[in-house]
Amino acid sequence: MEIPNIISSPFRGIKWRLLFLFALAALPAMAKVKVLRQQNLSRWHIAPANYSGITPLGSNRYAVVDDKSTTDGFHIFTIDIHPRNGKVLRVSSTPLLGNPNTNARADCEDIIYYSPRNTLFIAQERTGIVAEYHLDGRPTGRQLSLPPYFSLDSMQHNGAFEALAYCNSTCTFYLTTEQPLKGDSIHRIVVFDSTLQVCKSLNYSMDAPKFKQDTKYYAHGIAAMTVKPDGKLLVMERELSIPPRYVGGKCRIKIYEIDIEPGIIKNKRLLCTFTTHISRLNYANYEGMCLGPTLDDGRQTLIIINDSQGGVRNGPFHLKDYLKVVILDH
């Protein structure tokens, strides 16, 4: 039976608008995240480098690794952030605090502060180890006990250890490679307990690539991880594409919040995404991420740092070292 339409045209429009508003109300709330403008470290006379990882040490102090440093080690940065708006006020840095027993270029990609022993762990891409250090740069002799499938032979060239994180509340480490292991289509995020032994492995699927891949430089992988105070894992996905003449080069960053249940990744929520461009003179290859201070209103900040390849030049253009602050929702 055909039911006659008893709603006139004007009311039909109102009806559909109401239905649309009800549908929006039923959707999950989007993350309220504020991505602040990046700050050039040369403003505070910080020397150009290949900054690739950062971790908080407490107060306004942070340990930062340089993946082209002449030895395995780190710098101590002091970063002052405005307690209300999150803007970077001042930055200073110490010289490299390096391992006195070696000059090997370990390719230090990420770093975490290990509060139970007041030490640091550094993930090294070239040596394929994650080693512990005193705060003066001397190694303690301890390392994460890596599973057999995390050998250098199983990792893709220039796609090995890149991201390391530590959760204070559960005393667990998270480690992964920039690109999936040879033969894998997804990433393995390996979790270690307080004995430095593997306790589980998580499968992580990245978003599909969007940029041109047949370029001078191309990368698509996990650049950094960190853990929020509530125990949720944050993952930084990075895709960059640089043409032969550099014009049109860009880097896209996506930061996801991950809910983890025993043995599985339950949910993946996009917190923010942004893109930097060579043509807009703001290109930044962000590689490091850590928790920053909590603002006066209770919002958590993230600090991310980029790798300028030592301020590499191409004609009049040269890459710059930046810090960027991301303010998370409550």
C-alpha positions as CSV (number, residue, x, y, z in Angstrom):
1,M,0.0,0.0,0.0
2,E,1.3,3.4,-0.9
3,I,1.4,5.8,2.1
4,P,0.6,9.4,1.1
5,N,3.2,12.0,2.0
6,I,1.5,14.3,4.5
7,I,4.6,16.4,5.3
8,S,4.9,19.5,3.2
9,S,8.3,20.4,1.6
10,P,9.4,23.0,4.2
11,F,8.9,20.5,7.0
12,R,10.7,17.7,5.1
13,G,13.8,19.9,5.1
14,I,13.5,20.5,8.8
15,K,13.0,16.8,9.3
16,W,16.2,15.8,7.5
17,R,18.2,18.5,9.3
18,L,17.0,17.2,12.6
19,L,18.0,13.6,11.6
20,F,21.4,14.8,10.5
21,L,22.0,16.6,13.9
22,F,20.9,13.5,15.8
23,A,23.3,11.4,13.7
24,L,26.2,13.8,14.5
25,A,25.4,13.6,18.2
26,A,25.6,9.8,18.1
27,L,29.2,9.9,16.7
28,P,32.1,9.5,19.0
29,A,33.7,12.8,20.1
30,M,36.7,13.8,18.1
31,A,40.0,14.5,19.8
32,K,40.5,18.1,20.7
33,V,44.1,18.5,19.8
34,K,46.0,21.8,19.1
35,V,49.1,21.6,16.9
36,L,51.3,24.7,17.6
37,R,53.5,26.4,15.1
38,Q,57.0,24.8,14.8
39,Q,59.9,26.8,16.3
40,N,63.3,27.1,14.7
41,L,66.0,25.9,17.1
42,S,68.5,28.4,15.6
43,R,66.6,31.1,17.5
44,W,68.3,29.8,20.6
45,H,71.6,29.0,18.9
46,I,71.2,25.2,18.9
47,A,73.7,23.7,16.5
48,P,72.2,21.9,13.4
49,A,72.2,18.2,13.8
50,N,70.3,15.0,13.1
51,Y,68.0,14.9,16.1
52,S,66.1,11.7,16.0
53,G,64.8,10.9,19.5
54,I,63.8,12.8,22.7
55,T,62.8,11.7,26.3
56,P,61.9,13.7,29.4
57,L,64.2,13.6,32.4
58,G,62.0,15.6,34.7
59,S,61.4,19.3,35.2
60,N,62.4,21.0,32.0
61,R,65.3,18.6,31.0
62,Y,65.2,16.2,28.1
63,A,67.7,13.8,26.6
64,V,68.1,14.0,22.8
65,V,69.9,11.6,20.4
66,D,71.5,12.5,17.1
67,D,71.6,9.7,14.6
68,K,74.9,11.0,13.1
69,S,76.8,11.6,16.3
70,T,80.4,10.4,16.3
71,T,79.7,8.0,19.2
72,D,76.7,6.6,21.0
73,G,75.4,9.2,23.4
74,F,73.0,12.1,23.9
75,H,72.6,15.8,24.5
76,I,70.7,17.3,27.5
77,F,68.2,19.9,26.3
78,T,66.6,22.4,28.6
79,I,63.2,23.3,27.1
80,D,61.0,25.9,28.8
81,I,57.4,25.9,27.8
82,H,54.7,28.5,28.7
83,P,52.5,26.9,31.3
84,R,49.2,28.3,29.9
85,N,49.6,28.3,26.1
86,G,52.3,25.6,25.5
87,K,54.6,27.8,23.4
88,V,58.3,27.2,23.5
89,L,60.0,30.0,25.4
90,R,63.7,29.0,25.6
91,V,65.9,26.0,24.6
92,S,69.5,25.2,25.5
93,S,71.7,22.2,24.9
94,T,74.8,20.6,26.3
95,P,77.6,19.1,24.2
96,L,77.3,15.4,23.4
97,L,77.6,13.1,26.4
98,G,79.1,10.2,24.6
99,N,80.4,6.7,25.4
100,P,84.1,7.2,26.2
101,N,85.0,3.7,25.1
102,T,84.0,3.8,21.4
103,N,83.9,6.1,18.4
104,A,81.6,3.8,16.5
105,R,78.7,5.5,14.7
106,A,75.9,3.5,16.3
107,D,73.1,5.4,14.5
108,C,71.2,6.3,17.7
109,E,67.5,6.6,16.6
110,D,65.5,6.9,19.8
111,I,65.9,7.2,23.6
112,I,63.9,6.6,26.8
113,Y,64.4,7.5,30.4
114,Y,64.3,4.5,32.7
115,S,63.2,5.9,36.1
116,P,63.7,2.7,38.2
117,R,67.5,3.0,37.7
118,N,67.8,6.7,36.7
119,T,69.3,5.5,33.4
120,L,68.6,5.8,29.6
121,F,68.1,3.2,26.9
122,I,69.1,4.0,23.3
123,A,67.8,2.2,20.3
124,Q,70.6,1.9,17.7
125,E,69.8,1.2,14.1
126,R,73.3,0.3,12.8
127,T,74.3,-2.0,15.6
128,G,70.8,-3.5,16.1
129,I,70.8,-3.2,19.9
130,V,69.0,-1.3,22.6
131,A,71.6,-0.5,25.3
132,E,71.4,1.2,28.7
133,Y,73.5,4.2,29.7
134,H,74.2,6.2,32.8
135,L,73.3,9.9,32.7
136,D,77.0,10.8,32.0
137,G,77.0,8.7,28.8
138,R,78.7,5.6,30.1
139,P,77.1,2.3,29.1
140,T,75.9,0.1,32.0
141,G,76.4,-3.1,30.1
142,R,72.7,-4.0,30.0
143,Q,70.6,-4.4,26.9
144,L,67.1,-5.4,26.0
145,S,67.0,-9.1,25.3
146,L,65.9,-9.0,21.6
147,P,63.9,-11.9,20.0
148,P,65.7,-13.8,17.2
149,Y,63.4,-12.2,14.5
150,F,64.7,-8.8,15.5
151,S,68.1,-9.5,14.0
152,L,69.8,-7.0,11.6
153,D,69.5,-9.6,8.8
154,S,65.7,-9.6,9.2
155,M,65.4,-5.8,8.9
156,Q,65.1,-3.7,5.8
157,H,67.9,-1.4,4.8
158,N,67.5,2.0,6.5
159,G,64.3,0.7,8.1
160,A,65.6,-0.9,11.3
161,F,65.1,0.3,14.9
162,E,63.5,3.7,14.9
163,A,61.0,3.9,17.8
164,L,61.3,3.1,21.5
165,A,58.9,3.9,24.3
166,Y,58.6,3.2,28.0
167,C,55.5,3.0,30.3
168,N,56.2,4.0,33.9
169,S,53.0,2.6,35.3
170,T,53.5,-0.9,33.9
171,C,57.4,-0.9,33.7
172,T,57.2,-2.1,30.0
173,F,59.2,-1.1,27.0
174,Y,57.8,-0.8,23.4
175,L,60.2,-1.3,20.4
176,T,59.6,-1.4,16.7
177,T,61.3,-0.9,13.4
178,E,60.7,2.0,11.0
179,Q,59.6,-0.5,8.3
180,P,58.1,-4.0,8.6
181,L,60.6,-6.8,8.8
182,K,61.6,-8.6,5.5
183,G,58.7,-10.7,4.4
184,D,56.2,-9.0,6.8
185,S,53.4,-6.7,5.6
186,I,52.7,-5.1,9.0
187,H,54.8,-3.8,11.9
188,R,55.7,-5.8,15.0
189,I,55.7,-3.8,18.1
190,V,57.5,-5.9,20.7
191,V,56.8,-5.4,24.4
192,F,59.5,-6.0,27.1
193,D,58.9,-6.3,30.8
194,S,61.1,-5.0,33.7
195,T,63.5,-8.0,33.3
196,L,64.3,-6.7,29.8
197,Q,62.7,-9.9,28.3
198,V,60.0,-10.1,25.6
199,C,56.5,-10.5,27.1
200,K,54.4,-10.1,23.9
201,S,54.3,-8.8,20.4
202,L,51.6,-6.6,18.8
203,N,50.7,-6.4,15.1
204,Y,50.3,-2.8,13.9
205,S,48.9,-1.8,10.5
206,M,49.9,1.6,9.1
207,D,47.7,3.7,6.9
208,A,48.2,3.2,3.2
209,P,50.8,5.5,1.5
210,K,49.6,8.5,-0.3
211,F,52.7,10.2,-1.8
212,K,54.7,9.4,-4.9
213,Q,57.3,6.7,-4.2
214,D,59.5,6.9,-7.3
215,T,61.3,9.9,-6.0
216,K,64.9,10.8,-4.9
217,Y,64.0,10.1,-1.3
218,Y,61.0,8.3,0.0
219,A,60.1,6.9,3.4
220,H,56.9,5.5,4.9
221,G,57.0,4.0,8.4
222,I,56.9,4.5,12.2
223,A,59.1,7.3,13.2
224,A,58.5,7.5,17.0
225,M,56.4,6.2,19.9
226,T,55.6,7.4,23.4
227,V,53.3,6.5,26.2
228,K,50.7,8.8,27.8
229,P,50.3,8.9,31.6
230,D,47.1,6.8,31.2
231,G,49.1,4.0,29.6
232,K,47.9,4.5,26.1
233,L,50.5,4.2,23.4
234,L,51.1,7.0,20.9
235,V,52.5,6.1,17.5
236,M,53.9,8.6,15.0
237,E,53.4,7.5,11.4
238,R,55.6,9.4,8.8
239,E,55.5,9.6,5.1
240,L,57.9,11.8,3.1
241,S,58.6,12.2,-0.6
242,I,61.4,14.3,-2.0
243,P,61.7,14.7,-5.9
244,P,65.1,14.8,-7.6
245,R,65.1,18.7,-7.7
246,Y,63.5,18.9,-4.2
247,V,60.7,21.2,-5.4
248,G,57.4,19.7,-4.2
249,G,59.0,17.7,-1.4
250,K,56.8,17.1,1.6
251,C,56.5,15.2,4.9
252,R,53.2,14.1,6.5
253,I,53.0,13.3,10.1
254,K,50.1,11.4,11.8
255,I,49.9,10.8,15.5
256,Y,47.6,7.9,16.7
257,E,46.5,6.9,20.1
258,I,46.4,3.1,20.6
259,D,44.4,1.2,23.1
260,I,46.0,-2.1,24.0
261,E,44.3,-5.2,25.5
262,P,46.3,-8.3,26.4
263,G,48.1,-9.3,23.2
264,I,46.1,-7.1,20.8
265,I,45.7,-3.6,19.6
266,K,42.1,-2.8,20.3
267,N,41.6,0.7,18.8
268,K,43.5,3.2,16.7
269,R,42.4,6.9,17.1
270,L,43.9,9.7,15.0
271,L,44.9,12.6,17.3
272,C,46.3,14.9,14.7
273,T,48.0,15.2,11.3
274,F,50.0,17.9,9.6
275,T,52.2,18.2,6.5
276,T,55.3,20.3,5.9
277,H,56.5,21.4,2.5
278,I,59.8,22.4,0.9
279,S,58.0,24.8,-1.4
280,R,56.5,26.6,1.6
281,L,59.9,26.7,3.3
282,N,58.6,24.9,6.4
283,Y,59.8,21.4,5.6
284,A,60.6,19.3,8.7
285,N,61.3,15.6,8.9
286,Y,60.0,14.9,12.4
287,E,61.5,11.8,14.0
288,G,61.4,12.2,17.8
289,M,58.4,12.5,20.2
290,C,58.0,12.5,23.9
291,L,55.7,13.8,26.7
292,G,56.1,17.5,27.5
293,P,54.8,19.3,30.6
294,T,51.2,19.3,31.8
295,L,49.7,22.8,31.3
296,D,48.0,24.8,34.1
297,D,44.6,23.7,32.8
298,G,45.5,20.0,33.0
299,R,46.2,19.4,29.3
300,Q,49.1,17.2,28.4
301,T,51.6,18.4,25.8
302,L,53.8,16.5,23.4
303,I,57.2,17.7,22.1
304,I,58.3,16.5,18.7
305,I,61.7,17.2,17.1
306,N,62.9,16.9,13.5
307,D,66.0,15.7,11.7
308,S,67.5,18.4,9.5
309,Q,70.4,16.2,8.3
310,G,72.7,18.7,9.9
311,G,71.1,21.6,8.1
312,V,71.7,20.1,4.7
313,R,71.6,22.6,1.8
314,N,70.3,22.5,-1.8
315,G,71.2,25.8,-3.5
316,P,69.7,28.7,-1.4
317,F,67.4,26.4,0.6
318,H,68.6,24.5,3.7
319,L,66.8,22.4,6.2
320,K,66.2,23.7,9.7
321,D,66.0,22.1,13.1
322,Y,62.5,22.6,14.7
323,L,60.6,21.8,17.8
324,K,56.8,21.5,17.7
325,V,54.4,21.3,20.6
326,V,51.1,19.4,20.3
327,I,48.5,20.0,23.1
328,L,46.3,17.0,23.8
329,D,42.7,17.1,25.1
330,H,41.9,16.3,28.7
